[in-house]
Amino acid sequence: MTEAAPEPGNARPPRRRYRVRRVRTAVRLTGYADLASSPRAARPVRAARRWGLRLPPVVGDSLLPALLLLNVMTTGAPGDLVVAVALTAALALPLVWRRRAPLTVFGAVAAAAFVQWLTDVPLPADVALLVALYTAAAHSGRRGALVAGAIVEVGALLACLRWATEGAFLTPFVAMTAMVVAAAVLGVNVRTTRAYLAALEERAARLEQQQDQQARLAVAEERTRITREMHDIVTHNLSVMVALTDAAVYAQHRSPDKATTAMLRTSETAGRR
């Protein structure tokens, strides 16, 4: 059997409709993009960014402890609420001072986490360990980052051994290990970036100082050159004056005696200078 050939009038309308749909979709997407990139839509984002930069760092560091305490107060069991709030405060509140004393804060958070493990109370505030590890890795050397990462990894192992369900030890342990490695690597990268930027700033300052010195040397050389040229010009002019005066003295067939006396005095004065 042979299939019927499509009629000429019915072959192109579907393509046109498809093209029209694509054009309409592109127009809509372009309109959304223009709306998102418009100055009116960007003003709230810029205002929020400026407002966030004006706030002191301690305000941002206090946000996570406040959220963790609010969470444990609203979702904790009534019987263990006091212990949970106390452990959450011990875990989260030291983060407020993490920028001032990162290693001390990490030690305090690790000690609170160990007490939490001894009391057998799992809490969402354990995320404070990752924040403290990131801060310690970002503000200490490579050895400090390795030690802090090893401590948190041991804590993750102990937590999985106690609170993981039977037969599901590997999955949470791998997930927690990945989070520990990510926090440590992120902190090390931040520290490396800061050191690189500090080196660039120091290099820029050194180059600026060298340019200033080169500019001073160039000015001094230019002054010396101008002084030398002025000395040569003055010496040449004086020599010419002396030569002309001497010539006038010897060629005085038209000059009277007074002119001869004046020219002799000029020659003597010019010769002395």
C-alpha positions in Angstrom: 0.0 0.0 0.0 1.2 3.4 -0.8 0.9 6.3 1.7 -0.9 9.3 0.6 1.3 12.3 -0.1 0.7 15.3 2.1 -1.2 18.1 0.4 0.8 21.2 -0.3 -1.5 23.4 1.8 -1.3 21.2 5.0 2.5 20.7 5.2 3.8 24.1 6.4 1.3 25.4 9.0 2.6 23.1 11.8 6.1 24.4 11.3 4.9 28.0 11.3 2.9 27.3 14.5 6.0 25.8 16.1 8.1 28.8 15.1 5.5 31.1 16.5 5.5 29.3 19.8 9.3 29.4 20.0 9.3 33.1 19.2 6.6 33.7 21.9 8.6 31.7 24.4 11.8 33.6 23.6 10.0 36.9 24.0 8.7 35.9 27.4 12.1 34.7 28.6 13.6 37.9 27.3 11.0 39.9 29.1 11.7 38.1 32.3 15.5 38.6 31.9 15.0 42.3 31.2 12.8 42.5 34.3 15.4 40.8 36.5 18.2 42.9 35.1 16.3 46.2 35.2 17.5 48.9 37.6 14.3 48.7 39.6 14.7 45.0 40.3 18.4 45.5 41.2 17.9 48.2 43.7 16.6 45.9 46.5 19.5 43.6 46.0 22.1 46.4 46.1 20.4 47.9 49.2 20.5 44.5 51.0 24.1 44.0 50.1 25.1 47.5 51.3 23.1 46.9 54.5 24.8 43.5 55.1 28.3 45.1 54.6 27.6 47.8 57.1 26.7 45.3 59.8 29.5 44.2 62.1 30.7 40.6 61.7 29.5 39.7 65.2 25.9 40.2 64.1 26.3 37.6 61.3 28.1 35.2 63.7 25.3 35.5 66.2 22.6 34.6 63.7 23.4 30.8 63.6 23.5 30.4 67.4 20.2 32.3 67.7 18.6 30.0 65.1 19.9 26.9 66.7 18.6 27.9 70.1 15.2 28.9 68.7 15.0 25.5 66.9 15.8 23.5 70.0 13.3 25.5 72.1 10.5 25.0 69.7 11.1 21.4 68.7 12.8 19.8 71.8 11.1 17.3 74.0 9.8 18.7 77.3 11.7 16.1 79.3 15.1 16.9 77.8 14.5 20.5 77.0 16.8 21.9 79.7 19.7 19.6 78.8 19.2 20.2 75.1 19.1 24.0 75.5 22.2 23.9 77.7 24.2 21.7 75.2 23.0 23.8 72.2 24.2 27.0 74.0 27.5 25.4 74.8 27.9 24.3 71.1 26.6 27.4 69.4 27.4 30.4 71.6 31.2 30.2 71.2 30.7 30.8 67.5 30.1 34.5 68.2 33.8 34.9 69.0 35.1 32.6 66.3 36.8 35.4 64.4 38.7 36.7 67.5 40.0 33.3 68.8 39.3 30.6 66.2 41.3 27.8 67.9 39.9 28.6 71.3 36.4 28.5 70.0 37.1 25.3 68.2 38.4 23.7 71.4 35.3 24.9 73.3 32.9 23.6 70.6 34.7 20.2 70.5 34.6 19.8 74.2 30.9 20.6 74.2 30.3 18.1 71.5 32.1 15.4 73.5 29.9 16.2 76.5 26.9 15.9 74.3 28.1 12.5 73.1 28.6 11.4 76.7 25.0 12.4 77.6 23.7 10.7 74.5 21.6 13.6 73.2 21.7 14.1 69.4 21.2 17.8 68.4 21.1 19.8 65.2 23.6 22.1 66.9 26.4 19.7 65.9 26.7 21.8 62.7 28.6 24.2 64.9 31.5 21.8 64.7 31.7 22.3 60.9 31.6 26.1 61.3 34.3 26.0 64.0 36.4 23.7 61.8 36.1 26.0 58.8 37.1 29.0 61.0 40.1 27.1 62.4 41.3 26.0 59.0 40.8 29.6 57.6 42.8 31.3 60.4 45.5 28.7 61.3 48.2 26.9 59.4 48.1 23.6 57.6 49.0 21.6 60.7 46.2 23.3 62.7 43.7 22.5 60.0 44.8 18.8 59.9 44.5 18.5 63.6 41.1 20.1 63.7 39.9 18.0 60.9 41.1 14.8 62.5 39.3 15.8 65.8 36.0 16.4 64.0 36.4 13.2 62.0 36.8 11.2 65.2 33.7 12.9 66.5 31.8 11.9 63.3 33.0 8.3 63.8 31.8 8.3 67.4 28.5 9.9 66.5 27.9 7.3 63.8 28.8 4.4 66.1 26.3 5.6 68.7 23.4 7.2 66.8 23.4 5.5 63.4 20.7 2.9 62.8 21.7 -0.8 62.6 23.0 -1.7 59.2 23.3 1.9 58.1 26.6 2.9 59.4 28.5 3.5 56.2 26.1 5.9 54.5 26.0 8.5 57.4 29.7 8.1 58.0 30.6 8.8 54.4 28.2 11.8 54.4 29.7 13.3 57.5 33.2 12.7 56.3 32.4 14.5 53.1 31.1 17.5 55.1 34.2 17.5 57.3 36.5 17.4 54.3 34.5 20.1 52.6 34.6 22.5 55.6 38.3 22.0 56.0 39.1 22.4 52.3 36.9 25.5 52.2 38.7 27.0 55.1 42.2 26.3 53.7 41.1 27.8 50.3 39.9 31.0 52.1 43.3 31.2 54.0 45.2 30.7 50.8 43.2 33.3 49.0 43.8 35.8 51.8 47.5 35.1 51.7 47.6 35.5 47.9 45.7 38.9 48.1 48.0 40.1 50.9 51.0 39.2 48.7 49.5 41.1 45.8 48.9 44.1 48.0 52.5 44.0 49.3 53.8 43.6 45.8 51.7 46.6 44.6 53.0 48.7 47.5 56.6 47.7 46.7 56.1 48.6 43.0 54.6 51.9 43.9 57.5 52.6 46.2 60.0 51.7 43.5 58.2 54.0 41.0 58.4 56.8 43.5 62.1 56.3 43.9 62.6 56.1 40.2 60.6 59.4 39.8 62.8 61.1 42.4 66.0 59.8 40.7 64.6 61.1 37.4 63.9 64.5 38.8 67.4 64.7 40.4 69.0 63.7 37.1 67.0 66.3 35.2 68.0 69.0 37.7 71.7 68.0 37.4 71.4 68.0 33.6 69.8 71.5 33.6 72.5 72.8 36.0 75.2 71.4 33.8 73.7 73.0 30.7 73.2 76.3 32.4 76.9 76.2 33.5 78.0 75.5 30.0 75.9 78.3 28.6 77.1 80.8 31.1 80.7 79.8 30.6 80.3 80.0 26.8 78.7 83.4 27.0 81.4 84.7 29.3 84.1 83.4 27.0 82.5 85.1 24.1 82.3 88.4 26.0 85.9 88.2 26.9 86.9 87.4 23.3 84.8 90.3 21.9 86.1 92.7 24.5 89.7 91.8 23.7 89.0 92.1 20.0 87.5 95.6 20.6 90.5 96.6 22.6 92.9 95.6 19.8 90.7 97.0 17.1 90.3 100.5 18.4 91.2 102.6 15.4 87.9 104.4 15.7 87.5 104.3 19.4 88.7 107.0 21.7 90.6 106.5 24.9 87.6 106.3 27.1 86.1 103.5 25.1 89.3 101.7 25.4 89.4 102.1 29.1 85.7 100.9 29.4 86.3 97.9 27.2 89.3 96.9 29.2 87.3 97.1 32.4 84.5 95.0 30.9 87.1 92.4 29.7 88.6 92.2 33.1 85.2 91.8 34.8 84.0 89.2 32.3 87.2 87.3 32.6 86.9 87.2 36.4 83.4 85.8 36.2 
